[in-house]
Each structure stands twice: as structure tokens, then as C-alpha cells.
Amino acid sequence: MLLPPPSVAAAPTFVCLHYWAGSGREWAAVAAELAPEYTCLTPDLGGFGEAPAPASGYSVAAYAESVANYIAEQKLSNYILVGHSMGGKIALALAARQPAGLLGIVLLSPSPPSPEPMTDEERTASLHAYGNPEAAARTLARITARPLSETMQAQVIEDNLRTTRAAWEAWLLHGSRENILALMPLLHVPAVVLAGDADAVMSPSLHGLETLPHLPPDTPLEIIGGAGHLLPLEAPREVAALLREFVAIGARGTRPSLFD
């Protein structure tokens, strides 16, 4: 399936799903880079940001259903799913449903369709870090490689601290452990994976082993040098360039390297 060129059809909308303990506002700089040609919709997922607890629970399937409902409410007929980290796994689950209007899927440092690799010690430490400003600051320092402005640092920490405990624990104990590999053969749209080469949470090699083999054939892995896990905040220009190129490549049917 090829993405229609913007000159022939209306430019697709990007529906952007955020990372665990984040919010939709992580996409603000990417959206600004893409405007006015493209629109980015950036909902908060249930229990994160300003979103209330999800009515149907915190499973990957429940989140996928809530995003599907959101897309229906927005009356989208021409869109691309963009999922970051936790949002990547949710985007995969939704794309496997083959929803009408979905043109492609872009995965930024995604949680894999298999259980996310995390030791018991790491999981326990993350559970105990809930609501702790010092722990949030340490996490920020660990998962980023490029410097963020003081404003952006404050935003990341604030999003971490306003996550509800239920959403925090549900992902660590259940969502990150879900195995949705059986759904992956149902993916029939173009895809691309984007990763930072300095990602201390999910390295490019992890994506190569746990995600790429389950995506459509020839799905590429694009690397951004010197970037960590928070790509929309650390590298908004590169992310926006990839999204633009993803649409253009769909029209051409070719894929040059994006960041040479």
C-alpha cells in the first residue's frame, strides 16, 4: 500500500501517541516543525497528562480501543499513527486491527510487541519511584543524551509526577509485559522504526531483534546520532523530517537514507 502524495490527496494527519509517564505535549516541537502542511493530533492517554482514568482499563488493547474511538471522533479518513515508546506498542496493536483510513505507522523507540526487556530490579525501582521528584530528575538524565532546555526538563518531570499511580503501575506490571506478537502478521501498512543511537532504555539493537522481524518486509530502522530515548524532545527536526519523508517515500516507492 502506497501513501498518497500530498499533491494528489489531502495531506494525512499524524496521530501521535506519547511515552509512558509522558503526555501529548511532548510532540509540540515536532508539530511546529510540520505546520502548516501537516496536522498533528496529540492526545493524552488515559491516566497520563490531563486524561482521566480509561473507562475500559489499562491493557494495550484497551488503550488501542480508546485511540480508535478518538480517531473516530475526529472523523479522520487519512492518517498515520506515530507511536513513541509505550505509544509504539499501542500503535502496533491498533494498526493490527487494519482500521479504515490508516496509511502507515511510524515507531519511535517503541516498546516491542514482545514483553519489554526489564529486570525485576529495574521494575521494582521504577515502581518505588512513583511521585518522587528526585527520581524523576534522575530518570530524565538517564534517558536523554542531547541537552534539553530548562523548560523542557521541567515539563518532562511535571508529566512524570502527574501520572496517576494506577496508570504508572499498570504499565510496569502488565502493559510492558504483554505479548502481542500474534497480531503482527495483520500489519499491512508501510512502517518505519526510528531510534537514537544513545538510547539507554531501548537500544537500536533491541529494535532489530524484537520489533523489526515482526513488521512488514523491508521496514527500515533509521538512527539519529547522539540522541537518547525522548526523540520528539531531543530531535524534533529530525523526527519531523522523517515524517515528511515517510509520506513522500510512500508516493515514490523508494527509500533513500534519511539522515546521511
Secondary structure, DSSP 8 states (H G I E B T S, - for coil): -----TTTS---EEEEE--TT--GGGGHHHHHHHTTTS-EE----TTSTT----TT-SSHHHHHHHHHHHHHHTT-SSEEEEEETHHHHHHHHHHTT--TTEEEEEEES---SS-----HHHHHHHHHTTT-HHHHHHHHHHH--S---HHHHHHHHHHHHHS-HHHHHHHHHTGGG---GGGGGG--S-EEEEEETT-SSS-HHHHHHHTGGGSSTT--EEEETT--S-HHHH-HHHHHHHHHHHHHHHHHT----S--
